[in-house]
């Protein structure tokens, strides 16, 4: 597949890394910064073009004429939109994805209709991060909470802790502990390494466990893995930018929310737009301010400023001063891994959260959702199965008879309104929504060919 990526910022570079590692893809990256492109080309097998991403001559040089997908990820909404318009007008590029940050555009759905702007899919990293953080706050103790099948099923990642009823016991005992609830452990990471979940696998203190369950069963299962945490009431947000403000709006109805914003004008503006949240002007890394605002009674502290260094510092300080749980927005993956293993409970990576939305439209076959996990090392995919029993390697087969690579596991099947946790003898039928967990992304192509081959020719 020929993919042109416009913009070599944090999200653009992550997209290039993810897509260029797959043999089936030919990737070209466009940016005005020659140094950034040179660095990318030294690391990846890609083409690069220097220039304005919306110029026809630059798009032509990047191979837009033969591209299957154009992904516009520059820092300018207008450049992204214009690039999609040019690609459609000149080359009829089949799929055009644009990063759109401003709500002035996104609040008007008609702009992106079939007969409007030539943007097939728009992505807002800020909106995706806001929704991601909100889900984490709704499920205290979770490291990740991801939706599948329109919210019927959720994938949750958490750290098993001493005191959880299942810690120290084999997975086969799960049914005894929660007799009327079905859940499926799809991956376990121990000291950073993947452990294959079998019936005899014993959950240990500190294990990172990923499980699938129907939405209504999530909390009961989490209580088996760690001591149940109280619902989040008090939330302090550092940074009143796009993400901080959006999160405050989402939470202020049911939570006590405070925002700390350095810029006096911005603080005044957002305070006038919020109904219940309290806006404080100041520095979130100011110890005196945090103590004065009773940070020790805060359930969750979320650092969402534009500076990852400031986010790390304020989150670590809030934790030391007594905040129950702290999260920090961190762009550099190496920083995120380092911080999350220390005093920061959750390191939020905008690139990792965003890349799944891109991969959903790149994957072959009828893919509904893709979520990138563990900094891109693993993936969770929801796909619709097509084909006929006589010709398909999947339809009409039992799960145990499907030739999956060792790193891939079918977690559950959604059939209409029914959520079916996958067991060895579960039959896969046409039109099923199948949720797969792949611990090694190198096997994604193999899984695509096996599961999605019937619809691969659609793109």
C-alpha positions as CSV (number, residue, x, y, z in Angstrom):
1,X,0.0,0.0,0.0
2,X,1.3,3.4,-0.9
3,X,1.0,5.9,1.9
4,X,1.9,9.6,1.9
5,X,2.3,11.2,5.3
6,X,2.2,15.0,5.5
7,X,4.0,16.4,8.6
8,X,6.9,15.0,10.5
9,X,5.9,16.2,13.9
10,X,5.4,13.8,16.9
11,X,2.2,12.2,15.5
12,X,3.6,12.1,11.9
13,X,6.8,10.4,13.0
14,X,4.9,7.8,15.0
15,X,2.7,7.1,12.0
16,X,5.8,6.7,9.8
17,X,7.5,4.3,12.3
18,X,4.4,2.2,12.7
19,X,3.5,2.0,9.0
20,X,7.0,1.7,7.5
21,X,7.7,-1.4,9.7
22,X,5.1,-3.3,7.7
23,X,6.5,-4.9,4.6
24,X,3.3,-4.3,2.6
25,X,3.6,-0.5,2.9
26,X,5.6,2.1,0.9
27,X,5.8,5.3,2.9
28,X,6.7,8.8,1.9
29,X,6.9,11.7,4.4
30,X,6.6,15.4,3.5
31,X,7.7,18.2,5.8
32,X,9.3,21.7,5.5
33,X,12.0,20.7,8.0
34,X,14.8,19.0,6.1
35,X,16.7,18.0,9.3
36,X,13.7,16.1,10.7
37,X,13.3,14.3,7.4
38,X,17.0,13.4,7.2
39,X,16.8,11.9,10.7
40,X,13.7,9.9,9.8
41,X,15.3,8.6,6.6
42,X,18.4,7.4,8.6
43,X,16.1,5.3,10.8
44,X,13.5,4.0,8.4
45,X,13.2,2.7,4.9
46,X,11.0,5.6,3.6
47,X,11.1,8.4,0.9
48,X,11.1,12.0,2.0
49,X,10.1,15.2,0.3
50,X,10.9,18.7,1.5
51,X,8.2,21.4,1.0
52,X,4.8,22.8,1.7
53,X,2.4,19.8,2.1
54,X,-0.5,21.6,0.3
55,X,1.5,22.6,-2.9
56,X,0.5,20.5,-5.9
57,X,4.2,20.2,-7.0
58,X,5.2,18.9,-3.6
59,X,2.3,16.3,-3.6
60,X,3.3,15.3,-7.1
61,X,6.9,14.7,-6.0
62,X,5.7,12.7,-3.0
63,X,3.8,10.3,-5.3
64,X,0.2,11.4,-4.5
65,X,-0.8,10.5,-8.0
66,X,-0.4,6.8,-7.1
67,X,-1.1,6.9,-3.4
68,X,-3.7,4.7,-1.8
69,X,-3.9,6.9,1.4
70,X,-2.9,10.5,2.1
71,X,-2.5,11.2,5.9
72,X,-2.3,15.0,6.6
73,X,-0.8,15.5,10.1
74,X,0.8,18.9,9.9
75,X,0.3,21.4,12.8
76,X,-2.0,23.5,10.6
77,X,-5.7,22.5,10.1
78,X,-5.8,24.7,7.0
79,X,-2.8,23.0,5.3
80,X,-4.2,19.6,6.1
81,X,-7.6,20.4,4.6
82,X,-6.1,22.0,1.6
83,X,-3.8,19.1,1.0
84,X,-6.7,16.7,0.9
85,X,-8.6,19.0,-1.5
86,X,-5.6,19.2,-3.9
87,X,-5.0,15.4,-3.7
88,X,-8.7,14.8,-4.6
89,X,-8.9,17.4,-7.3
90,X,-5.7,16.4,-9.1
91,X,-5.3,12.7,-8.3
92,X,-8.6,11.4,-6.9
93,X,-6.7,9.9,-4.0
94,X,-9.0,7.1,-2.6
95,X,-8.6,7.8,1.2
96,X,-7.7,11.1,2.7
97,X,-7.2,11.5,6.4
98,X,-6.7,14.9,8.1
99,X,-5.7,16.0,11.5
100,X,-8.2,18.7,12.6
101,X,-7.6,20.4,15.9
102,X,-9.9,23.4,15.9
103,X,-13.5,22.9,17.1
104,X,-14.5,25.7,14.7
105,X,-14.3,23.0,12.1
106,X,-15.2,19.8,14.0
107,X,-18.4,21.2,15.5
108,X,-19.9,21.3,12.0
109,X,-20.3,17.7,10.7
110,X,-21.6,18.9,7.3
111,X,-18.2,20.2,6.5
112,X,-16.9,16.7,6.2
113,X,-19.9,15.2,4.4
114,X,-19.8,13.4,1.1
115,X,-20.5,16.5,-0.9
116,X,-18.4,18.9,1.2
117,X,-14.6,19.1,2.0
118,X,-12.5,16.3,0.5
119,X,-11.6,14.8,3.9
120,X,-12.7,11.2,4.3
121,X,-11.7,10.9,7.9
122,X,-10.8,13.6,10.4
123,X,-8.8,12.9,13.5
124,X,-8.4,15.2,16.6
125,X,-5.6,13.9,18.8
126,X,-6.8,16.4,21.5
127,X,-10.3,14.9,21.5
128,X,-9.0,11.3,21.5
129,X,-6.7,12.1,24.5
130,X,-9.6,13.8,26.3
131,X,-11.9,10.7,25.8
132,X,-9.0,8.4,26.8
133,X,-8.3,10.3,30.1
134,X,-12.0,10.5,30.9
135,X,-12.4,6.7,30.7
136,X,-9.4,6.2,33.0
137,X,-11.0,8.5,35.6
138,X,-14.2,6.6,35.3
139,X,-12.4,3.3,36.0
140,X,-9.9,4.0,38.9
141,X,-7.0,1.6,38.9
142,X,-7.0,1.1,35.1
143,X,-3.9,1.9,33.0
144,X,-5.9,1.7,29.7
145,X,-9.6,1.5,28.9
146,X,-10.5,0.9,25.2
147,X,-13.9,0.5,23.5
148,X,-14.9,-2.1,21.0
149,X,-18.1,-3.0,19.2
150,X,-19.7,0.4,19.8
151,X,-18.9,0.3,23.6
152,X,-20.4,-3.2,24.2
153,X,-17.0,-4.6,25.0
154,X,-14.0,-2.9,26.7
155,X,-10.4,-3.9,26.9
156,X,-8.8,-2.9,30.2
157,X,-5.2,-3.0,31.2
158,X,-4.3,-2.8,34.9
159,X,-1.5,-3.7,37.3
160,X,-2.5,-6.7,39.5
161,X,-1.8,-5.8,43.1
162,X,-1.4,-7.8,46.4
163,X,-4.8,-8.0,48.0
164,X,-6.7,-8.8,44.8
165,X,-8.5,-12.1,45.1
166,X,-7.0,-13.6,41.9
167,X,-3.4,-12.6,42.7
168,X,-1.4,-15.8,43.4
169,X,-4.1,-18.0,41.7
170,X,-4.4,-19.6,38.3
171,X,-6.6,-18.1,35.6
172,X,-8.8,-21.2,35.5
173,X,-10.1,-20.1,38.9
174,X,-11.6,-16.9,37.4
175,X,-15.0,-18.5,36.8
176,X,-15.3,-19.6,40.4
177,X,-14.6,-16.1,41.7
178,X,-17.1,-14.4,39.4
179,X,-19.6,-17.1,38.6
180,X,-22.1,-14.9,36.6
181,X,-19.5,-12.8,34.7
182,X,-17.5,-13.7,31.6
183,X,-14.1,-12.1,31.0
184,X,-11.1,-13.1,29.0
185,X,-7.5,-12.4,29.9
186,X,-5.8,-11.8,26.5
187,X,-2.3,-10.7,27.6
188,X,-0.1,-10.6,30.6
189,X,3.2,-8.7,30.9
190,X,5.6,-9.5,33.6
191,X,8.7,-7.4,34.1
192,X,8.1,-6.0,30.6
193,X,7.9,-9.5,28.9
194,X,4.9,-11.1,27.5
195,X,3.5,-14.2,29.3
196,X,1.1,-16.5,27.4
197,X,-2.2,-16.6,29.4
198,X,-3.2,-20.2,29.9
199,X,-5.6,-21.8,32.4
200,X,-2.6,-22.7,34.6
201,X,-1.0,-19.3,34.4
202,X,-0.7,-17.8,37.9
203,X,-1.3,-14.0,38.3
204,X,1.5,-12.4,40.2
205,X,1.7,-9.1,42.1
206,X,2.8,-6.4,39.6
207,X,1.7,-8.2,36.5
208,X,0.2,-5.9,33.8
209,X,-3.0,-7.7,32.8
210,X,-5.1,-7.0,29.7
211,X,-8.6,-8.4,29.8
212,X,-11.8,-8.2,27.7
213,X,-15.2,-8.0,29.2
214,X,-18.7,-6.7,28.5
215,X,-19.0,-3.1,29.6
216,X,-21.2,-3.8,32.6
217,X,-18.8,-6.5,34.0
218,X,-15.6,-4.4,34.0
219,X,-15.7,-3.2,37.6
220,X,-16.4,-6.6,39.1
221,X,-13.4,-8.1,37.3
222,X,-11.1,-5.3,38.2
223,X,-12.0,-5.9,41.9
224,X,-10.6,-9.4,41.5
225,X,-7.2,-8.1,40.4
226,X,-6.6,-5.4,42.9
227,X,-8.3,-3.8,45.9
228,X,-11.3,-1.9,44.7
229,X,-10.6,1.9,44.6
230,X,-13.1,4.6,45.5
231,X,-14.7,6.5,42.7
232,X,-12.9,9.6,41.7
233,X,-14.4,12.8,43.1
234,X,-11.7,15.5,43.1
235,X,-9.7,16.1,40.0
236,X,-7.0,18.7,39.5
237,X,-6.0,19.5,35.9
238,X,-2.7,21.3,35.2
239,X,-3.0,23.2,31.9
240,X,-6.1,24.9,30.5
241,X,-5.3,24.3,26.8
242,X,-7.5,22.4,24.4
243,X,-7.2,19.1,26.2
244,X,-7.4,20.5,29.8
245,X,-10.4,22.6,29.0
246,X,-12.2,19.8,27.1
247,X,-11.6,17.4,30.0
248,X,-12.9,19.9,32.5
249,X,-16.1,20.3,30.5
250,X,-16.6,16.6,30.4
251,X,-16.0,16.1,34.1
252,X,-17.4,19.1,35.8
253,X,-21.0,17.8,36.0
254,X,-20.1,14.8,38.2
255,X,-16.7,15.7,39.7
256,X,-15.1,18.5,41.7
257,X,-12.7,20.0,39.1
258,X,-9.9,22.5,39.5
259,X,-7.8,23.8,36.6
260,X,-4.4,25.4,37.1
261,X,-3.5,27.7,34.2
262,X,-0.4,30.0,33.9
263,X,-1.7,32.4,31.3
264,X,-3.9,35.0,33.0
265,X,-5.9,35.7,29.8
266,X,-6.5,32.0,29.1
267,X,-7.4,31.4,32.7
268,X,-10.0,34.2,32.6
269,X,-11.4,33.0,29.2
270,X,-11.9,29.4,30.2
271,X,-13.3,30.3,33.7
272,X,-16.1,32.2,31.9
273,X,-16.9,29.2,29.7
274,X,-17.0,26.5,32.4
275,X,-20.1,26.1,34.7
276,X,-18.8,24.4,37.8
277,X,-15.0,23.9,37.5
278,X,-12.7,26.3,39.4
279,X,-10.0,27.9,37.4
280,X,-6.8,29.0,39.3
281,X,-4.1,31.2,37.8
282,X,-0.7,29.9,38.6
283,X,2.1,27.4,38.1
284,X,1.1,23.7,38.7
285,X,4.7,23.0,39.7
286,X,4.4,25.6,42.5
287,X,4.5,23.5,45.7
288,X,3.0,26.3,47.8
289,X,0.0,26.6,45.5
290,X,-0.6,22.8,45.4
291,X,-0.4,22.6,49.2
292,X,-2.8,25.6,49.5
293,X,-5.3,23.9,47.2
294,X,-5.2,20.7,49.3
295,X,-3.5,18.5,46.8
296,X,-3.3,15.7,49.4
297,X,-7.1,15.3,49.1
298,X,-7.1,15.1,45.3
299,X,-8.1,11.7,43.8
300,X,-6.5,12.3,40.4
301,X,-4.0,14.9,39.2
302,X,-3.7,15.2,35.4
303,X,-0.8,17.3,33.9
304,X,-1.8,18.4,30.3
305,X,0.3,21.4,29.5
306,X,2.3,21.8,26.3
307,X,5.6,21.1,28.1
308,X,6.2,17.5,28.9
309,X,9.0,18.5,31.3
310,X,6.5,20.7,33.2
311,X,4.0,17.8,33.1
312,X,6.5,15.4,34.6
313,X,7.7,17.8,37.3
314,X,4.2,18.8,38.4
315,X,2.9,15.3,38.4
316,X,5.8,14.0,40.5
317,X,5.4,16.9,42.9
318,X,1.7,16.3,43.2
319,X,2.3,12.6,44.0
320,X,4.9,13.5,46.6
321,X,2.4,15.9,48.2
322,X,-0.2,13.2,48.5
323,X,-2.3,13.1,45.3
324,X,-3.8,9.6,45.1
325,X,-3.1,9.1,41.4
326,X,-1.2,11.2,38.9
327,X,-1.2,11.2,35.1
328,X,1.1,13.2,32.8
329,X,1.0,13.9,29.0
330,X,4.4,12.9,27.7
331,X,5.3,13.0,24.0
332,X,8.6,11.1,24.0
333,X,8.0,7.4,24.2
334,X,11.3,6.8,26.0
335,X,10.2,9.4,28.7
336,X,6.8,7.7,29.0
337,X,8.2,4.3,29.7
338,X,10.7,5.7,32.2
339,X,8.1,7.8,34.1
340,X,5.4,5.2,34.2
341,X,7.7,2.7,36.0
342,X,8.4,5.4,38.6
343,X,6.2,7.8,40.5
344,X,3.8,8.7,37.7
345,X,0.9,6.3,37.6
346,X,-0.1,6.8,33.9
347,X,2.0,8.3,31.2
348,X,-0.3,9.6,28.4
349,X,1.2,9.4,24.9
350,X,-0.8,11.4,22.3
351,X,0.9,9.5,19.5
352,X,0.0,6.1,20.8
353,X,-3.6,7.1,21.4
354,X,-3.9,8.7,18.0
355,X,-2.2,6.0,15.9
356,X,-5.0,3.5,16.4
357,X,-7.4,5.8,14.5
358,X,-5.0,5.9,11.6
359,X,-4.3,2.2,11.5
360,X,-8.1,1.5,11.4
361,X,-8.1,3.0,7.9
362,X,-4.9,1.4,6.8
363,X,-5.5,-2.2,7.8
364,X,-6.7,-4.5,5.0
365,X,-10.2,-5.9,5.2
366,X,-13.3,-4.7,7.1
367,X,-11.6,-3.3,10.2
368,X,-13.7,-1.3,12.7
369,X,-11.2,-0.5,15.4
370,X,-7.5,-0.6,16.0
371,X,-5.8,0.3,19.2
372,X,-2.0,0.5,19.6
373,X,-0.8,-0.8,22.9
374,X,2.4,-0.7,24.9
375,X,4.0,2.1,22.8
376,X,3.1,0.3,19.6
377,X,4.6,-3.1,20.4
378,X,1.1,-4.7,20.5
379,X,-2.3,-4.2,18.9
380,X,-5.9,-4.9,19.5
381,X,-8.1,-5.2,16.4
382,X,-11.8,-5.4,15.9
383,X,-12.7,-6.8,12.4
384,X,-15.9,-8.0,10.8
385,X,-15.6,-11.5,9.3
386,X,-16.8,-12.1,5.8
387,X,-16.8,-15.1,3.5
388,X,-18.4,-18.5,3.2
389,X,-17.7,-21.7,5.1
390,X,-16.6,-23.6,2.1
391,X,-13.9,-21.1,1.1
392,X,-12.9,-19.3,4.3
393,X,-10.1,-20.3,6.6
394,X,-12.1,-18.7,9.5
395,X,-15.9,-18.9,8.9
396,X,-17.4,-22.0,10.4
397,X,-14.2,-22.9,12.2
398,X,-13.6,-23.4,16.0
399,X,-11.2,-21.0,17.6
400,X,-8.7,-23.8,18.3
401,X,-8.7,-24.8,14.6
402,X,-7.8,-21.3,13.3
403,X,-4.1,-21.1,12.4
404,X,-3.2,-18.0,14.4
405,X,0.4,-17.1,15.1
406,X,1.5,-17.7,18.7
407,X,1.4,-14.0,19.5
408,X,-2.3,-13.6,18.5
409,X,-5.3,-14.4,20.5
410,X,-9.1,-14.1,19.8
411,X,-10.5,-12.4,22.9
412,X,-14.2,-12.2,22.1
413,X,-16.8,-12.3,19.4
414,X,-19.8,-9.9,19.2
415,X,-22.7,-11.4,17.3
416,X,-25.5,-8.9,17.0
417,X,-26.2,-7.7,20.6
418,X,-24.5,-10.8,22.1
419,X,-21.0,-10.7,23.6
420,X,-19.3,-14.1,23.4
421,X,-16.0,-14.7,25.2
422,X,-13.9,-16.9,23.0
423,X,-13.1,-20.4,24.1
424,X,-11.3,-23.2,22.2
425,X,-14.6,-24.6,20.9
426,X,-16.3,-21.3,20.0
427,X,-17.4,-21.2,16.4
428,X,-16.7,-18.1,14.2
429,X,-19.5,-17.2,11.9
430,X,-19.9,-14.8,9.0
431,X,-20.6,-11.2,10.0
432,X,-19.2,-11.7,13.5
433,X,-17.2,-8.9,15.0
434,X,-14.0,-10.5,16.3
435,X,-11.7,-8.8,18.7
436,X,-8.1,-9.9,18.5
437,X,-5.1,-9.1,20.7
438,X,-1.6,-9.3,19.0
439,X,1.3,-9.1,21.4
440,X,3.9,-8.9,18.5
441,X,3.1,-6.4,15.8
442,X,5.4,-8.3,13.4
443,X,2.5,-10.8,13.0
444,X,-0.1,-8.3,12.0
445,X,0.3,-9.0,8.3
446,X,-0.1,-12.7,8.9
447,X,-3.3,-12.2,10.9
448,X,-4.6,-9.9,8.2
449,X,-4.1,-12.5,5.5
450,X,-5.8,-15.1,7.6
451,X,-8.7,-13.2,8.9
452,X,-9.3,-10.5,6.5
453,X,-8.3,-12.0,3.2
454,X,-11.9,-12.2,1.9
455,X,-12.2,-8.4,1.9
456,X,-8.6,-7.4,1.2
457,X,-9.4,-6.5,-2.4
458,X,-11.9,-3.8,-1.4
459,X,-9.3,-1.1,-0.9
